Amino acid sequence: MTGVLVTVGVAALVVVVVVLARRVDRVSRILRSVASAADIDATDAELAKVIRDMSRREREAREMADAYLAAINGAPTGIVMLSPAGQIAYANKVAQRYFDETGDWAILRTRVSSIAKQVEGSGQTEQVEVDMHDPARLVLLLTAVPIGGAEEPFIAATVYVEDLSARRRVDAMRADFVTNASHELKTPIGALTLLAETLAFTTDEAKRAILTEQLASEAARMTNVVDDILTLARTESMTTEYSPVRIATLLDEVAASLKSTADSSGIELIRGDVRDAVVSGDPIELASAFRNLLLNAITYTSVKGVPGGSVTYRAAIQDTNVCIEVEDTGIGFPAKYEGRIFERFFRVDQARARQSGGTGLGLSIVKNVAVAHGGTVFVRSQVGVGSVFTMCLPTTTEKPI
């Protein structure tokens, strides 16, 4: 709100300065006409001094107006000034992109003129949100402020155009995250409650053993969800200082830690061509990303239930990047989901996801880590054949300690 008030003040000053410049120019012309009509010698000291003073004030007023207009033109918020008739008299660079003559933009021009009319009638600041599509959804906040002068109660209206699209997307993502996280936690908590109540009234030792095992499984599942939520939150606000990390060493260490998991599922974990490269990053977060990629590949290869499944990891140098690939022979998924697979809690097949025990956050963590390190991540997949996940990170010439 403070920023809006400051900008309002600047806009008001611009109007006043422009009006002042026009009046000074008019007075200067009148003085010259009077001097000519009265046949007064232009060398008359008093008249010459008045004309010089008026010229100086006119020049200063114009310079001040130019400075304020330059400041407004460089403002990060769209600023539109309208005449009393509701016509757009001036729009800064940010606002100009919104005022095309076609489609939704023509509608926006109409809304701006409409809100300016409301301001002229009420004399009060007015606000309205406008939904646009370009082709993605845009949410624009229009704030109209009346600008008046000492002699004229209404000189013009100024409309500030603020793009709220990113804020609205973040709000929607946050709401979705809370809903999904609550749902993911609610399921194991409900199962734990039911199992605990059943266990309390069961005297059969065999049943008690089964229930105890199921309790432990649901507790582990809930722990995994909580751990992944905390990891996701940490990767979204990474503020640690980076250090040189050797990719080959890190990949091999993560693969070694998952070998028993792969073996127990009958999956062969294969080391492909791993080129040595160094990146600047957080070794803990990078290890978390690699672990999630490998674990995801192992999980969805074992779910396929076909003997002889494998997961292969490799690393190649491409220009100034090192690209880590994790290829599996798992169930795969349709190509139409490749753009969504890194979304939080997104699962192609909910039933299979329950079977695999995943939280739906692992690949989101991978994407966050990649982006935080200035890299990218993408996937190619084919149903029944498998998937290839690729994460590319910029290399560095620094040497690990």
C-alpha positions, 0 to 999 in steps of 0.5 A: 500500500505504501508503494501505491501511495508513493506512486500516487504522489508521483503521478499527482506531481507529474500532473501538477508539473505539466499543468504548471509548465503549460501555465508558465508557457502561456504567461510568458507568451502573454508578457511578450505580446504585451511588451510588443503591443506597448512598444516597450524596448526589449532591453528594458531591464525590468521586463527582461528580468521577468521574462528571464525568470519566467523562462527559467521556471518554465525550463525547470518545470519541464525538466522536473516533469521529464524526470518524474515521467522517466521515474514512472516509465521505469516503475515495475507496476503498470501505470495508466493515466486517463483523461476526464473523458476516460481515454488513455492519455499515458501508459508506462512501459509495463502497462503498454503490454496490456493494451492491445486492441484485440481479444481479452486486452480490448476487454481490459481497456474497457474495464480500465475506462469503466473504473476511471469513470467510477473514480471520477464520480465517487472521488475515491480510490477503486479496486477491481480484479480482472481475469485474463487469458494470454493463453495462460490465466492472468489475474490483474489488479486494477487500482484507480486513484483520482488526481485533482488540483487546487483549482480543478477537483478532478484533473485525471485518473491514474490506474495502477495495473498489478499482475497477481498471477504468480501470487495466485498460482502460489496460493493455489499450490499451497492450498493443494499442498495442504490438502494433499499432505493432509490426505496422505497423513490421514490414511496411515493415521486412520490405519494406525488407529484401527490396527491399534484398536483391533490389537487391543482386543485380540488375544490370538498371538498369531493375529497379534503378530500380523497386526503388529507388523501392519502397525509398523508398516503404517508407522513407517509409511507415515514417517516417510510422508513426514520426512519427504514433506520436510525434505521438500520444504528444505529443498524449496528454501535452500540457503546453504553455501555450495561446495565442489562435489564429485558426481561419480563418487556421489552416485556410486555411494548412493547406488551402494546404499540402495543395492540391498533394496534392489536385490530384495526386489530382484532388480539388477542395479547396473553402473553404466558409463559414469564420467567424472565431473564436478558441480558446485552444490550441496552434497546432502541435497544432491544425494537426496535427489539421486537417491529419489531417482534410483529409488523411484526406478527400483520401485516401479520396476519391481511393481511390474512383476517381471523377472530380470528387471534392471535399473541403470545409472550413468553420467555424461558430459554435455557442453558445460553440463553433466547429465545424470541418467537413470533408466529402468525397465519398469511399467512406464507411463503415457507420454502425456504425463511427462510434464506433470510427473514432477508435481507434488503428490502426482501419481499416474496410477493411484492404486499402484502408488498405494501398492508401491508405498511411495509418497508422491513427493520424491520426484518433486524433491528431485526437481527442486534440487535440480532447479536450486543448482541451476539445472534441469530435469526431464523424463522420457517414458513408454508404457510397459517398456520403462522410463529414463529420467535425466538431470543436468547440472552445470559443472565447475572447474573448482576442485573438491577438498 
